[in-house]
Amino acid sequence: MDHADLSVELCGLHLKNPVIAASGTFGFGAEYAKLYDLSILGGISCKGLTLAPREGNPPTRLTGTAYGMLNAVGLQNPGIEVFLQDVLPVMKTYGTAIIANVAGSSVEDYAEITAKLAGSGVDMIELNISCPNVHAGGVPFGTDPAVIEEVTRRARQNAGVPLMVKLTPNVTSIADCAKAAEQGGADAVSLINTFTGMAIDPVTRRMVIKNKTAGYSGPAVKPLAVRMVYQAARAVGIPVVGMGGIMTPADVVEFMLAGATAVMVGTANLLDPFALPIIIDGLQRFCVENGIETLRSLTGAVRED
Ligand SMILES: Cc1cc2nc3c(=O)[nH]c(=O)nc-3n(C[C@H](O)[C@H](O)[C@H](O)COP(=O)(O)O)c2cc1C
Protein backbone atom coordinates (compact mmCIF):
# COMPACT_ATOMS: atom_id res chain seq x y z
CA MET A 1 0.00 0.00 0.00
CA ASP A 2 1.49 3.35 -1.01
CA HIS A 3 -1.49 5.65 -0.51
CA ALA A 4 -4.15 5.93 2.18
CA ASP A 5 -7.64 7.43 1.98
CA LEU A 6 -7.56 10.38 4.40
CA SER A 7 -11.12 11.56 3.69
CA VAL A 8 -13.80 11.73 6.37
CA GLU A 9 -17.55 12.36 6.39
CA LEU A 10 -18.77 15.04 8.78
CA CYS A 11 -22.53 15.63 9.00
CA GLY A 12 -22.96 14.77 5.32
CA LEU A 13 -19.96 16.86 4.25
CA HIS A 14 -17.14 15.09 2.47
CA LEU A 15 -13.82 16.41 3.81
CA LYS A 16 -10.57 15.60 1.95
CA ASN A 17 -8.96 14.91 5.28
CA PRO A 18 -9.92 15.47 8.92
CA VAL A 19 -7.65 18.50 9.45
CA ILE A 20 -9.56 21.79 9.83
CA ALA A 21 -8.00 25.16 10.69
CA ALA A 22 -9.31 26.14 14.14
CA SER A 23 -11.26 29.36 14.59
CA GLY A 24 -9.28 32.45 15.55
CA THR A 25 -5.90 31.10 14.49
CA PHE A 26 -6.39 31.30 10.73
CA GLY A 27 -8.30 34.55 10.32
CA PHE A 28 -10.35 34.17 7.14
CA GLY A 29 -7.54 32.35 5.37
CA ALA A 30 -6.18 35.28 3.30
CA GLU A 31 -2.70 35.41 4.88
CA TYR A 32 -2.23 31.64 4.61
CA ALA A 33 -3.53 31.57 1.01
CA LYS A 34 -0.39 33.55 0.08
CA LEU A 35 1.75 30.73 1.49
CA TYR A 36 0.09 27.54 0.23
CA ASP A 37 -2.91 26.14 -1.64
CA LEU A 38 -5.72 26.02 0.93
CA SER A 39 -7.62 23.37 -1.07
CA ILE A 40 -5.43 20.74 0.62
CA LEU A 41 -7.23 21.41 3.92
CA GLY A 42 -10.16 19.46 5.33
CA GLY A 43 -11.76 22.82 6.09
CA ILE A 44 -11.41 26.27 7.63
CA SER A 45 -13.31 27.55 10.63
CA CYS A 46 -13.22 31.34 10.37
CA LYS A 47 -12.64 33.86 13.15
CA GLY A 48 -15.69 34.21 15.43
CA LEU A 49 -18.34 36.44 13.81
CA THR A 50 -20.62 38.80 15.70
CA LEU A 51 -23.58 40.89 14.53
CA ALA A 52 -21.65 44.18 14.79
CA PRO A 53 -17.94 44.62 13.97
CA ARG A 54 -15.66 44.34 17.04
CA GLU A 55 -12.22 45.81 17.62
CA GLY A 56 -11.47 43.25 20.30
CA ASN A 57 -9.65 43.86 23.56
CA PRO A 58 -6.82 46.38 24.05
CA PRO A 59 -3.25 45.03 24.14
CA THR A 60 -1.51 43.10 25.62
CA ARG A 61 -3.73 40.34 24.18
CA LEU A 62 -1.30 37.47 23.58
CA THR A 63 1.58 35.96 25.52
CA GLY A 64 3.61 32.78 25.28
CA THR A 65 3.84 30.34 28.19
CA ALA A 66 5.88 27.21 28.69
CA TYR A 67 4.17 24.66 26.36
CA GLY A 68 1.28 26.92 25.35
CA MET A 69 -0.09 30.42 24.94
CA LEU A 70 -2.61 32.79 26.49
CA ASN A 71 -4.87 34.96 24.34
CA ALA A 72 -7.58 37.50 25.03
CA VAL A 73 -8.25 38.79 21.52
CA GLY A 74 -11.88 39.47 22.41
CA LEU A 75 -13.54 38.40 19.15
CA GLN A 76 -12.05 41.05 16.86
CA ASN A 77 -13.95 40.66 13.57
CA PRO A 78 -15.52 42.75 10.79
CA GLY A 79 -19.10 41.73 11.66
CA ILE A 80 -21.51 39.42 9.86
CA GLU A 81 -22.51 41.83 7.07
CA VAL A 82 -18.95 42.49 5.88
CA PHE A 83 -18.25 38.77 6.17
CA LEU A 84 -21.19 37.91 3.93
CA GLN A 85 -20.50 40.64 1.35
CA ASP A 86 -16.71 40.77 1.11
CA VAL A 87 -15.07 37.87 2.94
CA LEU A 88 -17.14 34.78 2.21
CA PRO A 89 -16.98 35.12 -1.63
CA VAL A 90 -13.17 35.00 -1.37
CA MET A 91 -13.22 32.09 1.09
CA LYS A 92 -15.48 30.14 -1.30
CA THR A 93 -12.69 30.21 -3.90
CA TYR A 94 -10.32 28.28 -1.60
CA GLY A 95 -11.77 24.88 -2.55
CA THR A 96 -12.22 23.63 1.00
CA ALA A 97 -15.14 23.38 3.45
CA ILE A 98 -15.95 26.75 5.02
CA ILE A 99 -17.23 26.75 8.59
CA ALA A 100 -18.66 30.01 9.96
CA ASN A 101 -17.78 30.36 13.64
CA VAL A 102 -20.32 32.62 15.34
CA ALA A 103 -20.51 34.32 18.71
CA GLY A 104 -22.96 36.54 20.53
CA SER A 105 -24.05 38.02 23.81
CA SER A 106 -27.52 36.49 23.98
CA VAL A 107 -29.59 33.60 22.66
CA GLU A 108 -31.19 36.08 20.24
CA ASP A 109 -27.77 37.12 18.86
CA TYR A 110 -26.93 33.53 17.98
CA ALA A 111 -30.34 32.94 16.39
CA GLU A 112 -30.04 36.16 14.34
CA ILE A 113 -26.52 35.54 13.04
CA THR A 114 -27.42 31.97 12.18
CA ALA A 115 -30.42 33.20 10.20
CA LYS A 116 -28.19 35.63 8.28
CA LEU A 117 -25.82 32.77 7.40
CA ALA A 118 -28.62 30.50 6.12
CA GLY A 119 -28.34 30.23 2.35
CA SER A 120 -25.06 32.18 2.28
CA GLY A 121 -23.00 29.27 0.95
CA VAL A 122 -21.13 28.38 4.15
CA ASP A 123 -20.85 24.60 4.53
CA MET A 124 -21.36 24.48 8.26
CA ILE A 125 -21.95 26.75 11.25
CA GLU A 126 -19.99 26.44 14.49
CA LEU A 127 -21.59 28.11 17.50
CA ASN A 128 -18.90 29.46 19.77
CA ILE A 129 -20.70 29.46 23.10
CA SER A 130 -17.41 29.11 24.89
CA CYS A 131 -15.19 32.15 24.30
CA PRO A 132 -13.55 33.12 27.61
CA ASN A 133 -12.63 36.62 26.46
CA VAL A 134 -15.92 38.47 26.17
CA HIS A 135 -17.91 39.66 29.12
CA ALA A 136 -21.36 38.68 27.96
CA GLY A 137 -22.30 35.32 26.44
CA GLY A 138 -19.16 33.27 26.09
CA VAL A 139 -18.27 31.09 29.01
CA PRO A 140 -21.33 31.67 31.21
CA PHE A 141 -23.40 30.47 28.24
CA GLY A 142 -21.35 27.43 27.58
CA THR A 143 -21.21 26.16 31.15
CA ASP A 144 -24.96 25.72 31.76
CA PRO A 145 -26.46 22.68 30.01
CA ALA A 146 -29.96 24.22 30.00
CA VAL A 147 -28.65 27.31 28.17
CA ILE A 148 -26.57 25.19 25.78
CA GLU A 149 -29.71 23.31 24.82
CA GLU A 150 -31.74 26.51 24.39
CA VAL A 151 -29.16 28.41 22.32
CA THR A 152 -28.63 25.34 20.13
CA ARG A 153 -32.36 24.85 19.60
CA ARG A 154 -32.91 28.48 18.59
CA ALA A 155 -29.94 28.50 16.20
CA ARG A 156 -30.88 25.09 14.75
CA GLN A 157 -34.26 26.39 13.61
CA ASN A 158 -32.50 28.97 11.42
CA ALA A 159 -29.32 27.24 10.33
CA GLY A 160 -30.16 25.41 7.07
CA VAL A 161 -26.70 23.79 7.10
CA PRO A 162 -25.14 21.40 9.65
CA LEU A 163 -24.76 23.07 13.05
CA MET A 164 -21.82 22.29 15.31
CA VAL A 165 -21.67 23.54 18.90
CA LYS A 166 -18.24 24.37 20.31
CA LEU A 167 -17.90 23.46 23.97
CA THR A 168 -15.79 25.01 26.68
CA PRO A 169 -13.51 22.81 28.79
CA ASN A 170 -14.15 25.05 31.82
CA VAL A 171 -16.85 22.72 33.16
CA THR A 172 -17.15 19.78 35.54
CA SER A 173 -18.95 17.44 33.12
CA ILE A 174 -18.17 17.78 29.41
CA ALA A 175 -20.49 14.80 28.80
CA ASP A 176 -23.49 16.72 30.18
CA CYS A 177 -22.67 19.73 27.97
CA ALA A 178 -22.31 17.55 24.86
CA LYS A 179 -25.61 15.83 25.64
CA ALA A 180 -27.33 19.21 26.05
CA ALA A 181 -26.11 20.31 22.61
CA GLU A 182 -27.33 17.04 21.09
CA GLN A 183 -30.67 17.46 22.84
CA GLY A 184 -30.99 20.96 21.35
CA GLY A 185 -30.51 19.53 17.84
CA ALA A 186 -26.78 20.01 17.21
CA ASP A 187 -25.43 17.97 14.29
CA ALA A 188 -21.96 17.81 15.87
CA VAL A 189 -20.00 19.15 18.82
CA SER A 190 -16.49 20.55 18.67
CA LEU A 191 -14.15 20.73 21.66
CA ILE A 192 -12.20 22.09 23.31
CA ASN A 193 -12.13 25.86 23.33
CA THR A 194 -9.44 27.37 25.57
CA PHE A 195 -9.06 26.96 29.32
CA THR A 196 -9.38 30.17 31.34
CA GLY A 197 -5.89 31.17 32.47
CA MET A 198 -3.92 34.12 33.88
CA ALA A 199 -0.33 35.35 34.00
CA ILE A 200 1.28 37.90 36.35
CA ASP A 201 4.62 39.63 35.74
CA PRO A 202 6.71 39.00 38.87
CA VAL A 203 8.74 42.21 38.48
CA THR A 204 6.05 44.77 37.58
CA ARG A 205 3.42 42.81 39.57
CA ARG A 206 0.95 43.60 36.80
CA MET A 207 -1.33 41.29 34.90
CA VAL A 208 0.44 40.28 31.68
CA ILE A 209 -2.84 40.29 29.73
CA LYS A 210 -4.83 43.52 29.91
CA ASN A 211 -8.09 41.56 30.10
CA LYS A 212 -6.66 39.81 33.21
CA THR A 213 -8.00 36.37 32.27
CA ALA A 214 -7.14 34.76 28.94
CA GLY A 215 -7.68 31.54 27.00
CA TYR A 216 -4.95 28.93 27.44
CA SER A 217 -4.18 26.70 24.44
CA GLY A 218 -1.37 24.69 22.87
CA PRO A 219 0.43 21.40 23.57
CA ALA A 220 0.01 21.63 27.36
CA VAL A 221 -3.77 21.17 27.09
CA LYS A 222 -3.67 18.12 24.82
CA PRO A 223 -4.11 15.37 27.42
CA LEU A 224 -7.05 17.25 28.96
CA ALA A 225 -8.59 17.70 25.52
CA VAL A 226 -8.13 14.03 24.56
CA ARG A 227 -9.84 12.98 27.79
CA MET A 228 -12.77 15.34 27.11
CA VAL A 229 -13.15 14.22 23.49
CA TYR A 230 -13.24 10.62 24.72
CA GLN A 231 -15.92 11.44 27.32
CA ALA A 232 -18.01 13.52 24.89
CA ALA A 233 -17.82 10.89 22.14
CA ARG A 234 -19.12 8.25 24.53
CA ALA A 235 -21.95 10.49 25.72
CA VAL A 236 -23.49 11.42 22.35
CA GLY A 237 -24.46 9.86 19.02
CA ILE A 238 -23.44 12.88 16.92
CA PRO A 239 -19.89 13.40 15.58
CA VAL A 240 -17.24 15.01 17.76
CA VAL A 241 -14.62 17.33 16.27
CA GLY A 242 -11.59 17.30 18.55
CA MET A 243 -8.94 19.92 19.21
CA GLY A 244 -6.57 21.21 21.83
CA GLY A 245 -2.79 21.19 21.44
CA ILE A 246 -2.54 19.27 18.16
CA MET A 247 0.98 19.76 16.75
CA THR A 248 1.78 16.52 14.90
CA PRO A 249 0.14 13.82 12.73
CA ALA A 250 0.34 11.45 15.73
CA ASP A 251 -1.71 13.94 17.76
CA VAL A 252 -4.45 13.84 15.09
CA VAL A 253 -4.48 10.04 15.29
CA GLU A 254 -4.71 10.20 19.08
CA PHE A 255 -7.81 12.44 18.93
CA MET A 256 -9.43 10.18 16.33
CA LEU A 257 -8.79 7.07 18.43
CA ALA A 258 -10.42 8.90 21.36
CA GLY A 259 -13.55 9.34 19.21
CA ALA A 260 -13.05 12.40 17.00
CA THR A 261 -14.44 12.27 13.45
CA ALA A 262 -12.34 15.28 12.46
CA VAL A 263 -9.93 17.61 14.24
CA MET A 264 -9.05 21.28 14.36
CA VAL A 265 -5.58 22.73 14.68
CA GLY A 266 -5.14 26.15 16.27
CA THR A 267 -2.05 27.32 18.13
CA ALA A 268 0.25 25.27 15.86
CA ASN A 269 -0.58 27.70 12.99
CA LEU A 270 0.78 30.59 15.03
CA LEU A 271 4.04 28.77 15.71
CA ASP A 272 4.53 27.64 12.11
CA PRO A 273 2.28 28.92 9.30
CA PHE A 274 2.97 25.67 7.41
CA ALA A 275 1.77 23.50 10.32
CA LEU A 276 -1.34 22.26 8.51
CA PRO A 277 0.32 21.06 5.26
CA ILE A 278 3.07 19.43 7.32
CA ILE A 279 0.51 17.61 9.50
CA ILE A 280 -1.55 16.48 6.48
CA ASP A 281 1.55 15.14 4.67
CA GLY A 282 2.60 13.38 7.83
CA LEU A 283 -0.83 11.76 8.25
CA GLN A 284 -0.47 10.20 4.80
CA ARG A 285 2.96 8.82 5.80
CA PHE A 286 1.68 7.60 9.18
CA CYS A 287 -1.14 5.66 7.50
CA VAL A 288 1.13 4.07 4.87
CA GLU A 289 3.75 3.09 7.46
CA ASN A 290 1.13 1.58 9.75
CA GLY A 291 -0.95 -0.18 7.06
CA ILE A 292 -4.03 2.02 7.63
CA GLU A 293 -6.01 2.12 4.37
CA THR A 294 -8.76 4.50 5.50
CA LEU A 295 -7.99 7.07 8.15
CA ARG A 296 -11.65 7.38 9.16
CA SER A 297 -11.55 3.77 10.42
CA LEU A 298 -9.59 5.10 13.41
CA THR A 299 -12.47 7.11 14.88
CA GLY A 300 -13.22 5.68 18.32
CA ALA A 301 -10.90 2.72 17.71
CA VAL A 302 -8.92 3.10 20.94
CA ARG A 303 -8.12 -0.31 22.43
CA GLU A 304 -9.21 -0.63 26.01
CA ASP A 305 -7.88 -4.14 26.67
C1 LIG B 1 -5.50 33.61 19.25
C2 LIG B 1 -6.69 32.69 19.37
C3 LIG B 1 -7.98 33.14 18.98
C4 LIG B 1 -9.08 32.29 19.07
N1 LIG B 1 -10.31 32.73 18.66
C5 LIG B 1 -11.37 31.88 18.65
C6 LIG B 1 -12.64 32.28 18.11
O1 LIG B 1 -12.82 33.40 17.60
N2 LIG B 1 -13.67 31.38 18.16
C7 LIG B 1 -13.51 30.12 18.69
O2 LIG B 1 -14.46 29.34 18.69
N3 LIG B 1 -12.31 29.70 19.17
C8 LIG B 1 -11.25 30.56 19.17
N4 LIG B 1 -10.03 30.12 19.65
C9 LIG B 1 -9.90 28.76 20.20
C10 LIG B 1 -9.31 27.78 19.18
O3 LIG B 1 -10.14 27.68 18.03
C11 LIG B 1 -9.12 26.37 19.82
O4 LIG B 1 -10.38 25.91 20.30
C12 LIG B 1 -8.17 26.38 21.00
O5 LIG B 1 -7.10 27.29 20.80
C13 LIG B 1 -7.58 24.97 21.29
O6 LIG B 1 -6.86 24.45 20.18
P1 LIG B 1 -5.25 24.63 20.01
O7 LIG B 1 -4.61 24.18 21.30
O8 LIG B 1 -4.89 23.79 18.82
O9 LIG B 1 -5.02 26.10 19.78
C14 LIG B 1 -8.91 30.97 19.58
C15 LIG B 1 -7.63 30.52 19.96
C16 LIG B 1 -6.53 31.35 19.86
C17 LIG B 1 -5.17 30.83 20.28
The ligand as a Gaussian input file, in Angstrom:
#p B3LYP/6-31G(d) Opt

LIG

0 1
 C       -5.497000      33.611000      19.254000
 C       -6.687000      32.687000      19.372000
 C       -7.977000      33.141000      18.983000
 C       -9.077000      32.287000      19.074000
 N      -10.311000      32.734000      18.655000
 C      -11.373000      31.880000      18.651000
 C      -12.645000      32.284000      18.112000
 O      -12.815000      33.397000      17.602000
 N      -13.673000      31.376000      18.163000
 C      -13.509000      30.124000      18.689000
 O      -14.460000      29.336000      18.686000
 N      -12.312000      29.701000      19.172000
 C      -11.251000      30.557000      19.173000
 N      -10.033000      30.123000      19.651000
 C       -9.899000      28.758000      20.204000
 C       -9.307000      27.777000      19.180000
 O      -10.139000      27.675000      18.034000
 C       -9.123000      26.370000      19.822000
 O      -10.376000      25.915000      20.295000
 C       -8.167000      26.379000      21.002000
 O       -7.101000      27.285000      20.801000
 C       -7.582000      24.972000      21.288000
 O       -6.857000      24.451000      20.184000
 P       -5.249000      24.626000      20.008000
 O       -4.609000      24.179000      21.304000
 O       -4.887000      23.788000      18.816000
 O       -5.016000      26.097000      19.777000
 C       -8.908000      30.966000      19.585000
 C       -7.627000      30.523000      19.963000
 C       -6.526000      31.350000      19.865000
 C       -5.168000      30.825000      20.276000

